[in-house]
Amino acid sequence: TRRTHIVFSIWVVIILALPIWWRTTEVYRAPLPFEAIRSWETTQITATQDTSRLLFQLMQKSADRKSMRVVKYAPAYQVVLSLLVGDPESVMVSWDAQAAASAYIQPFLFELNAISEFTISSQILNYASLPIQPEKGQDGNGNTAYYMNVKALSNFLNSAEWNLASVVSSASPINLILYIPPMEQTPLHVLHYNGINSFLIPQWGGVVIRNVPNEFRQIHYNLEKLHPIMEIFVEQLRGLLGIDSVCIVNEKMLLPNVRVEYGDASEIGMTRWELDRLIRSRTVQNMANAAQTLISLANLLERLSGMVVLDLIKYYVTDSLNYLNMTKHELSTCQFTNAAQYARRAVTSAEAAFFDPTMVPLLYFPDEHKFAIYMPYFVPVTVPLILALFREVRLWISKKREAKLKSKTE
C-alpha cells in the first residue's frame, strides 16, 4: 500500500543518513602515542653516580616536614621583594632593593636556572597594619617592647589590606617581606624564636622585621644596610626551594681513614654539593610529574571518546615524550644539568597539553550530556516511526498468511 511505501521510504532515508550524520558530527582526534606514554608507567628513574652511592650515605630529613615548607615546583618563579611600612607618617623608609637583589640574590638564583627561571621585582607598601595585636612587655633592659608569639605568626599576613599581588606575572610568586613596624609597636620581636627577628611562611615566603629607632624620622636602606637582610632572604629562599645542608651520616664508620671537612657555602649562598643534590631531586621530580601528567591525559582521552584532540595537543605530548627520553639519556651519562633543563621542558609541555583551553571545557561535557541533549529531539520522532514500522510489518505478515491459506483452500 501507499502507507507502507511511505513508512519504508522514511526508514531507508534514516538508515542511509545515519552514517553521514555520524561522520559529520565526529570530533577530530589527533593520534597520540599511547604506547609510548604507557611505557613510562613502569620506567624507573635514577639520578645517582656509582661512586657516590658506594661511598656516601646522605642525611635525609623528614619528607613530610620538608614538603610542607617547600613551595610547589613551577617552571618560573617571580621573587617579589616588598618593603612594608607600618606608619609612613612617623618614619619615611626607602631602600635600594634592585641593587641589593642584583648583588646578593641574583647570583644565588642564577645557579638555579637549570631548574626554573627566576625574575625579581620590588615594591613599597605603606600603611601596612598588622592583623594581630602584639603583646606588650619588657626587654632585658626593662624597656617597653612588643612581642608576637610563634603560634600567631600564621596570622601575620594581612591579605585584606596588603596588596602583595600587585606585580602582574604568570609565574608563581615567592614573597620576601621587610616589615617596618609603626612607632607605637616598636621595638617588635618574635617571642621564643632563637633571637632571630625573621621567620618563614611555608610554601609562601619569608618575613624580616626591622625596628627603626624612635629618634629617626627618615631612614634609607642602602646596599650596606641591606646586606644582613639579604643574607636572611637568601637563607629563606634556600628553605622555600628545598636546599638543605648536606653531611655524611656516621662518617667515621663509613670512612675510617678519611678526614671530612665541611666548607661554608660560597658567595652564591650554596655549596656545589647542595646544588648537585637539588638538581638531581628536581630532575627526578619533574620527570615523574611529566610522566604522570601524560598518563592522566591518556586515561582521560580513553575514557572520554568524544573529546577533541587537536594537532597542538599531539605536538605538546610528542614534545614532552622527546624531552623525557632526552632527560633519561642525560642521566645515564651523568649530565645532570642538561637533564634538569630537559626535565623542566618535559613537565611544561605535559602540563600545556593537559590544561589546554580546547580540552578543559570538555572535561565537564561527558557522553551522558549528549544523550540528554539529543533525547528530546529524537524520541518524539523515532517512537512513532518505530510503532508505524511494527504495524506495517505485522500487517505484511498477516497478509502473507492470508495469502497462503487462500492458496491452500483453492
Secondary structure, 3 states (H helix, E strand, C coil): CHHHHHHHHHHHHHHHHHHHHHHHCCCCECCCCHHHHHHHHCCCCCCCCHHHHHHCCECCCCHHHHHHHCCCCCCEEEEEEEEEECCCCCCEEEECHHHHHHHHHHHHHHCCCCCCEEEEEEEEEECCCCCCCCEEEECCCCCEEEEECHHHHHHCCCCCCCCHHHCCCCCEEEEEEEEECCHHHCCEEECCCCCCCEEEECCCEEEEECCCCCCCCEEEECHHHHHHHHHHHHHHHHHHHCCCCCCECCHHHHCCCCCCCCCCCCCCCCCHHHHHHHHHHHHHHHHHHHHHHHHHHHHHHHHCCCCCECHHHHHHHHHHHHHHHHHHHHHHCCCHHHHHHHHHHHHHHHHHHHCCCCCHHHHHCCHHHHHHHHHHHHHHHHHHHHHHHHHHHHHHHHHHHHHHHHHHHC
